[in-house]
């Protein structure tokens, strides 16, 4: 195998495998060095030149981002109630809804977690493994239909369950006292921005 082909294989390994050690072990057997790999050289040496190399490099980068949890995060989502803009972390998967804010140390003053559901039924929440008290704002059809205020944190085995007063399709958890301070009340409109 020619030296260019050896470098191409090693360069490909170096850019697509998370463990550089594998590429280094292969380099010892072939006589090429991993350090000789230049990303632009790699792109030029692939069969279709820039196109194929760029695709492989981009896919590798996207996979690394997905595995690290950096993609599809939802910063910048807001819920507005009674003129108060609340930055929300959206919990719309079963896992995120089960975990909720459990184990978190704190929540910023104008932040919350918004639980979004596909249907409107009566929901029940608990304060398992919470480290700070919460207000729960129950929502249906973009209206506040109930508020459970000042819920105390509980440990591993919570004693209390908090149920929505009626069927809901969204639930907002915020710091305790938030609803009072911002004069949020039943009947207020809520909209996602």
Protein Blocks (a to p, Z undefined) as FASTA:
>chain_A
ZZklmmmmmmmmmmmpmblklmmmmmmmnopafklpcfklmmmmpmnlmmlmmmmmmmmm
mmmmmmnopgopaehiacdeehiacdddddfbfklmmnmmghiabdcfkbccddddfbdc
dddddfehiabdcdddddeehiafbdcehiacddfbdfbdcddfbdcfbdcdddehklmm
nopaehiacddZZ
